[in-house]
């Protein structure tokens, strides 16, 4: 079952309220997305920690409803 980009954005926003999120459906199938997320919550965190924060926000949907998500995470200072 595919996951809509609006649902992905909503889940991330709930965990990272200040996040600026851009999501692209890479294949048009609702299964393969790329996301660029800018949040001050990423300050002082490694890239791995930043990605873990996003995966935690998705509450176990990765690998199930959401097959693939290519992440780019940034802080406001790095944009």
C-alpha positions as CSV (number, residue, x, y, z in Angstrom):
1,X,0.0,0.0,0.0
2,X,1.4,3.4,-1.0
3,X,1.7,6.4,1.3
4,X,0.7,9.9,0.2
5,X,3.2,12.7,0.4
6,X,0.8,14.8,2.5
7,X,0.8,12.0,5.1
8,X,4.6,11.9,5.2
9,X,4.8,15.7,5.5
10,X,2.1,15.6,8.3
11,X,4.0,13.0,10.3
12,X,7.3,14.8,10.0
13,X,5.7,18.2,11.0
14,X,4.2,16.6,14.1
15,X,7.7,15.6,15.2
16,X,9.5,18.6,13.9
17,X,7.0,21.5,13.9
18,X,9.5,24.1,12.5
19,X,10.4,21.9,9.6
20,X,10.4,23.2,6.0
21,X,9.6,20.1,3.9
22,X,9.8,19.5,0.2
23,X,8.7,16.1,-1.0
24,X,9.0,14.7,-4.5
25,X,7.4,11.4,-5.7
26,X,10.3,10.0,-7.8
27,X,8.4,7.4,-9.8
28,X,4.8,8.6,-9.5
29,X,3.9,5.4,-7.7
30,X,3.5,6.7,-4.1
31,X,6.3,4.4,-3.0
32,X,9.5,6.1,-3.9
33,X,10.0,9.6,-2.5
34,X,12.8,12.1,-1.9
35,X,12.4,14.7,0.9
36,X,14.4,17.8,1.8
37,X,13.8,18.7,5.4
38,X,15.2,21.9,7.0
39,X,14.8,22.1,10.8
40,X,16.5,23.8,13.7
41,X,16.1,20.5,15.6
42,X,18.9,19.1,13.5
43,X,21.4,21.6,15.0
44,X,24.4,19.8,16.5
45,X,23.3,16.4,15.2
46,X,25.2,14.2,12.8
47,X,23.6,13.4,9.4
48,X,22.8,9.9,10.7
49,X,21.1,11.3,13.8
50,X,19.1,13.7,11.7
51,X,17.9,10.9,9.5
52,X,17.1,8.8,12.5
53,X,14.9,11.7,13.8
54,X,13.0,11.7,10.5
55,X,12.6,7.9,10.5
56,X,11.3,8.0,14.1
57,X,8.8,10.6,13.0
58,X,7.5,8.2,10.4
59,X,6.6,5.7,13.2
60,X,7.7,2.5,11.6
61,X,6.1,3.2,8.2
62,X,9.5,2.9,6.4
63,X,9.8,-0.4,4.7
64,X,6.1,-1.0,4.9
65,X,3.7,1.6,3.6
66,X,6.7,3.8,2.6
67,X,9.1,1.7,0.5
68,X,11.8,4.3,-0.2
69,X,12.7,7.7,1.0
70,X,15.8,9.5,-0.1
71,X,16.6,12.2,2.6
72,X,18.4,15.5,2.5
73,X,18.4,17.1,5.9
74,X,19.7,20.5,6.7
75,X,19.7,23.2,9.4
76,X,18.5,26.7,8.7
77,X,22.0,27.9,9.1
78,X,23.3,25.5,6.4
79,X,20.7,26.5,3.7
